[in-house]
Amino acid sequence: MHKAEVLDTFVNRNLSAVTVEFHCQIFDPPCALRILGRLSVNADGEIIGAENFVDPRDVTDPGRRGSQS
């Protein structure tokens, strides 16, 4: 991984979950993975669970964005 760029965050009302949207730059193939992570948080503010959603299309189909009209 080269770098990660945080795009946006969201904290729910009862402070038990945080969602983070970010791009993760990788080298091979050179592209940005689009990732959304949901972290479960306990009353002490500790992360107790995580679930990540990744859009792999730029890795599995390199150059796809350049071929779209």
C-alpha positions as CSV (number, residue, x, y, z in Angstrom):
1,M,0.0,0.0,0.0
2,H,1.3,3.4,-0.8
3,K,-1.2,5.8,1.0
4,A,-4.7,6.1,2.2
5,E,-6.9,9.2,1.7
6,V,-9.8,9.6,4.1
7,L,-12.8,11.1,2.2
8,D,-15.5,11.2,4.8
9,T,-16.6,9.9,8.2
10,F,-19.8,9.3,10.0
11,V,-20.5,8.6,13.7
12,N,-24.0,7.3,14.7
13,R,-26.1,9.0,17.4
14,N,-25.3,6.7,20.3
15,L,-21.5,6.7,19.4
16,S,-21.4,2.9,19.0
17,A,-20.3,2.9,15.4
18,V,-18.1,4.9,13.0
19,T,-18.0,4.7,9.3
20,V,-15.0,5.8,7.2
21,E,-14.9,6.2,3.5
22,F,-11.4,6.2,2.0
23,H,-9.2,5.5,-1.1
24,C,-6.2,3.2,-0.6
25,Q,-3.5,3.6,-3.3
26,I,-1.8,0.4,-4.4
27,F,1.1,-0.3,-6.7
28,D,0.2,-3.3,-8.7
29,P,-1.9,-2.6,-10.6
30,P,-1.5,1.1,-9.9
31,C,-5.0,2.3,-8.8
32,A,-7.0,3.3,-5.8
33,L,-9.1,0.8,-3.9
34,R,-12.4,2.3,-2.9
35,I,-13.1,1.2,0.7
36,L,-15.9,1.8,3.2
37,G,-15.1,0.6,6.8
38,R,-17.6,0.3,9.7
39,L,-16.1,0.1,13.1
40,S,-18.1,-1.0,16.2
41,V,-17.1,0.9,19.3
42,N,-17.7,0.1,23.0
43,A,-18.6,2.6,25.8
44,D,-14.8,3.1,26.5
45,G,-14.3,4.2,22.9
46,E,-12.4,1.0,22.0
47,I,-12.9,-0.7,18.6
48,I,-14.6,-4.0,19.2
49,G,-15.4,-5.0,15.6
50,A,-14.8,-4.0,12.0
51,E,-16.4,-4.7,8.7
52,N,-14.9,-3.5,5.4
53,F,-16.6,-3.1,2.0
54,V,-14.2,-2.9,-0.9
55,D,-14.9,-2.1,-4.6
56,P,-12.2,-4.3,-6.3
57,R,-13.1,-3.4,-9.9
58,D,-10.0,-1.2,-10.5
59,V,-7.9,-4.2,-9.5
60,T,-9.8,-6.9,-11.3
61,D,-10.4,-4.8,-14.4
62,P,-7.5,-2.3,-14.7
63,G,-8.2,0.6,-16.9
64,R,-11.9,0.2,-16.8
65,R,-12.5,3.9,-16.0
66,G,-10.5,5.0,-19.0
67,S,-12.7,2.9,-21.3
68,Q,-16.0,4.3,-20.1
69,S,-17.8,7.0,-22.2
